[in-house]
Amino acid sequence: MTPLKLTMLSREALNDNTVNMAFAVSSEQPFVVIAGQFLRLHFTQDDGLETFRSYSVASIFPEEKTTLDQIDIAVSWVPGGLATERLSQMQVGDQLEATGPYGRFCLLPDRHERYFLIATGTGVTPYRAMLNEIELRLQAGSEFYVVMGAQDATGLLYEADFVAMEQRYEGFHYVPCLSRQQRDKPGPNDQSGYVQQYLAQHEFDAENDITYLCGNPNMVDDAYQLLKDKGLPVPLIKREKYVSPPIRKK
Ligand SMILES: Cc1cc2nc3c(=O)[nH]c(=O)nc-3n(C[C@H](O)[C@H](O)[C@H](O)COP(=O)(O)OP(=O)(O)OC[C@H]3O[C@@H](n4cnc5c(N)ncnc54)[C@H](O)[C@@H]3O)c2cc1C
């Protein structure tokens, strides 16, 4: 796969620990991507070995499958992390190689009655990418729950985009689950605790529901077990764990 070239356009703080980075994409072939997919950004370790880190495309896609010449990613800083160090040092105009798109964490062609899109942290970005396709499915009668886990309200990334959708569609529910600190003025659906505690209150229906889990691997594992115990078959629990690849050694 010929690498894509990404040129940094901007970096903006989303909170103390997370930034939105925008890049121009140049590639030999048109960069065709489906909402929910990710890229691998290439880095060279201090010992000279090539490695990569994966980042979901966070831009709101005009259509579910589209050609993009510019992308946003949301990067959560990890102390001592390789990508963290490199991406935080980049300046506007600096370039980076990437490959992709990769992944099948996308809305399936079949329309389901109820969608539970569950995330922690930057794991919410694939759902932001899907917003226009979500709107089409809302118009066709589906119901959506975006269940977003964070320690406090500063972790509710891109909240305005989800709140705007909730204000326009009765069938769209944005459910922030705050595990450490509640808001002084809670939103209409704010929950106290982990996303798993919210999911535990629901009954799921294998005929009509589909669930997506994205972000912190512990959340993904716990929620996966919970949903299976509640009777959802494995193909109806789609997962994307935000983990780093093993450290490459010579
Ligand atoms: C498919 C996929 C999509 C992803 N999308 C995104 C995305 O959109 N945004 C994003 O920010 N990340 C995303 N990730 C995670 C990302 O690829 C990196 O793993 C992460 O940014 C850390 O990279 P790093 O090089 O800074 O840290 P590393 O050098 O990889 O890690 C440094 C140390 O921190 C530990 N560590 C790694 N991640 C965490 C963490 N989250 N919390 C605590 N400790 C950690 C590592 O085990 C290691 O010991 C995704 C991962 C996958 C597999």
The ligand as an SDF file (V2000), in Angstrom:
LIG
                    3D

 53 58  0  0  0  0  0  0  0  0999 V2000
   -8.0780    0.8490   15.7040 C   0  0  0  0  0  0  0  0  0  0  0  0
   -7.5250    1.8580   16.6760 C   0  0  0  0  0  0  0  0  0  0  0  0
   -7.9600    3.1770   16.6140 C   0  0  0  0  0  0  0  0  0  0  0  0
   -7.4490    4.1120   17.5230 C   0  0  0  0  0  0  0  0  0  0  0  0
   -7.9120    5.3860   17.4650 N   0  0  0  0  0  0  0  0  0  0  0  0
   -7.4480    6.3060   18.3380 C   0  0  0  0  0  0  0  0  0  0  0  0
   -7.9240    7.6410   18.3080 C   0  0  0  0  0  0  0  0  0  0  0  0
   -8.7750    8.0090   17.4740 O   0  0  0  0  0  0  0  0  0  0  0  0
   -7.4290    8.5190   19.2210 N   0  0  0  0  0  0  0  0  0  0  0  0
   -6.4760    8.1450   20.1480 C   0  0  0  0  0  0  0  0  0  0  0  0
   -6.0600    9.0100   20.9590 O   0  0  0  0  0  0  0  0  0  0  0  0
   -6.0200    6.8790   20.1980 N   0  0  0  0  0  0  0  0  0  0  0  0
   -6.4590    5.9640   19.3210 C   0  0  0  0  0  0  0  0  0  0  0  0
   -5.9780    4.6930   19.3500 N   0  0  0  0  0  0  0  0  0  0  0  0
   -4.8510    4.4080   20.2850 C   0  0  0  0  0  0  0  0  0  0  0  0
   -3.5440    4.9290   19.6250 C   0  0  0  0  0  0  0  0  0  0  0  0
   -3.2730    4.1400   18.4770 O   0  0  0  0  0  0  0  0  0  0  0  0
   -2.3360    4.8430   20.5500 C   0  0  0  0  0  0  0  0  0  0  0  0
   -2.2840    3.5720   21.1040 O   0  0  0  0  0  0  0  0  0  0  0  0
   -2.3580    5.8540   21.6670 C   0  0  0  0  0  0  0  0  0  0  0  0
   -2.5180    7.1530   21.1300 O   0  0  0  0  0  0  0  0  0  0  0  0
   -1.0750    5.8510   22.4740 C   0  0  0  0  0  0  0  0  0  0  0  0
    0.0130    6.0250   21.5820 O   0  0  0  0  0  0  0  0  0  0  0  0
    1.4240    6.5850   22.0810 P   0  0  0  0  0  0  0  0  0  0  0  0
    2.4030    6.2150   21.0280 O   0  0  0  0  0  0  0  0  0  0  0  0
    1.3200    8.0170   22.4930 O   0  0  0  0  0  0  0  0  0  0  0  0
    1.7410    5.7580   23.3860 O   0  0  0  0  0  0  0  0  0  0  0  0
    2.5820    4.3740   23.4100 P   0  0  0  0  0  0  0  0  0  0  0  0
    4.0350    4.6390   23.1260 O   0  0  0  0  0  0  0  0  0  0  0  0
    1.9000    3.4020   22.5190 O   0  0  0  0  0  0  0  0  0  0  0  0
    2.3590    3.9170   24.9000 O   0  0  0  0  0  0  0  0  0  0  0  0
    3.1550    4.3770   25.9930 C   0  0  0  0  0  0  0  0  0  0  0  0
    2.7460    3.5930   27.2240 C   0  0  0  0  0  0  0  0  0  0  0  0
    1.4140    3.9330   27.6130 O   0  0  0  0  0  0  0  0  0  0  0  0
    0.5470    2.7830   27.5800 C   0  0  0  0  0  0  0  0  0  0  0  0
   -0.7160    3.2720   26.9830 N   0  0  0  0  0  0  0  0  0  0  0  0
   -1.0640    3.3040   25.6760 C   0  0  0  0  0  0  0  0  0  0  0  0
   -2.2850    3.8780   25.5230 N   0  0  0  0  0  0  0  0  0  0  0  0
   -2.7160    4.1860   26.7620 C   0  0  0  0  0  0  0  0  0  0  0  0
   -3.8840    4.7900   27.2680 C   0  0  0  0  0  0  0  0  0  0  0  0
   -4.8860    5.1770   26.4610 N   0  0  0  0  0  0  0  0  0  0  0  0
   -3.9820    4.9830   28.5980 N   0  0  0  0  0  0  0  0  0  0  0  0
   -2.9870    4.6210   29.4290 C   0  0  0  0  0  0  0  0  0  0  0  0
   -1.8390    4.0220   29.0120 N   0  0  0  0  0  0  0  0  0  0  0  0
   -1.7030    3.8170   27.7030 C   0  0  0  0  0  0  0  0  0  0  0  0
    1.2530    1.7760   26.6810 C   0  0  0  0  0  0  0  0  0  0  0  0
    0.8880    0.4430   27.0420 O   0  0  0  0  0  0  0  0  0  0  0  0
    2.7140    2.0660   26.9780 C   0  0  0  0  0  0  0  0  0  0  0  0
    3.1290    1.4350   28.1650 O   0  0  0  0  0  0  0  0  0  0  0  0
   -6.4680    3.7270   18.4750 C   0  0  0  0  0  0  0  0  0  0  0  0
   -6.0100    2.3910   18.5120 C   0  0  0  0  0  0  0  0  0  0  0  0
   -6.5350    1.4850   17.6220 C   0  0  0  0  0  0  0  0  0  0  0  0
   -6.0400    0.0510   17.6650 C   0  0  0  0  0  0  0  0  0  0  0  0
  1  2  1  0
  2  3  1  0
  2 52  2  0
  3  4  2  0
  4  5  1  0
  4 50  1  0
  5  6  2  0
  6  7  1  0
  6 13  1  0
  7  8  2  0
  7  9  1  0
  9 10  1  0
 10 11  2  0
 10 12  1  0
 12 13  2  0
 13 14  1  0
 14 15  1  0
 14 50  1  0
 15 16  1  0
 16 17  1  0
 16 18  1  0
 18 19  1  0
 18 20  1  0
 20 21  1  0
 20 22  1  0
 22 23  1  0
 23 24  1  0
 24 25  2  0
 24 26  1  0
 24 27  1  0
 27 28  1  0
 28 29  2  0
 28 30  1  0
 28 31  1  0
 31 32  1  0
 32 33  1  0
 33 34  1  0
 33 48  1  0
 34 35  1  0
 35 36  1  0
 35 46  1  0
 36 37  1  0
 36 45  1  0
 37 38  2  0
 38 39  1  0
 39 40  1  0
 39 45  2  0
 40 41  1  0
 40 42  2  0
 42 43  1  0
 43 44  2  0
 44 45  1  0
 46 47  1  0
 46 48  1  0
 48 49  1  0
 50 51  2  0
 51 52  1  0
 52 53  1  0
M  END
$$$$
